[in-house]
Amino acid sequence: MPKVAVVKTSPRTIYEDISRAMDFADYDKFVSKDVATTIKLNLSWSKLFPGCSTNPYIFDGMLRKLISDGFDRRKIQAVENETVVTNIYAGTRNNNWYPVIKKHRIKFLPLIKAHYVDVKLPRETLVLEDIFGEVIAPKEIFGTNIIHLPTIKTHGHTQMTGALKDSFGLYLTKNRHLAHLKIHEVLVDLLLLQQTISNSEFVLTDGTIMGDGAGPRTMIPKIGNVLIATSDMVAADTVQTRLMGINQKLVHKLQIAKELGLGESDPNKIDIVGDFESWEDLPNFHLSSGKSPVITWNRGFLKFPGMKTFLFKSPLMWLPTQLSGLYHDGIWLPLKGKRWVKWFLEETEWGALWNSYTE
């Protein structure tokens, strides 16, 4: 029975609470000091938007815990990729990750510079090989502890973003948009891939600021003040559905992963530890996923025969990319999102803590 720690937190106690959550989840039984550790950051937007990407205080708190517990900083690397609509260098700067990397003197590997190699899996993939024609992973993370730092937020393609979705940017390159119509099966395939190549896996899910609505970018941020920690990626996302108030049956990846023996999605077989006594005791933040115009357009057009090739495997690939950038960066953020960024930075204690990392 996997342990999932759910703890309450605040801007004044965040570092202690990260440590508590990891200890409640018995992280030291899974994350070994004897091998290198990879911290997978979560970049959903090159811009700052609350609840969207890994917060610097979560990243900092994780590193504080590892280093204070005797992990060698020289064997820790942070990694993240970019997509057709994000830039890794702009995202790292705009989300205040650089000051944390500099402070702890760890290595940062933009996965656009990683060396991807073929991986032989113990079983056939559900859809991954059919869609991409290959199973690959960056050799720089082979045999390492892999720690994910996702946020609690909604997503138009998958209902939610969490531990499993964070693997998207770790193993798939810029062509990952090809997976959207079979997203749940792809995520389960990536979990199998991760369990094949890693020494161990662990997740610290950030619920300090949650994202509600048409995620992962056009969201309404809400204060949650909770953290999730566990070594079971499926159990982490299962508990997250409870906190979000999302019908677990709509998150098909959880059932598929459980059927394949890759993790636990049965609430009765998950041991809730930390500041809550049981599944029923967990709070419900009443989040509801939606689809932005970009995601609605994407999923609608891809259902037509040949449209995937026409849009994503032809010179017209630039069109949906430019339209997405125009909508999110040029229209939604200035007209609607900017006020939420201002609210976060100027009116919340979390925003003040986030801003304390700004150089």
Secondary structure, DSSP 4 states (H G I P E B T S, - for coil): --EEEEEE--TTTHHHHHHHHHHHTTGGGTS-TTS-EEEE---S-SS--TTTS--HHHHHHHHHHHHHTT--GGGEEEEE---TT--HHHHHHHTT-HHHHHHHT-EEEEGGGS-EEE---SS--SSHHHHHS--EEEGGGTTSEEEE--EEEEETTTEEESHHHHTHHHH--GGGGGGGGGHHHHHHHHHHHHHHH-SEEEEEEEEEEEEEEETTTEEEEEEEEEEEEES-HHHHHHHHHHHHT--GGG-HHHHHHHHTTSS---GGG-EEEES--STTTS------B---HHHHHHHHHHTSTTHHHHHHSSGGGHHHHHHHHIIIIIIIIIIIIHHHHHHHHHH-HHHHHHHTT--
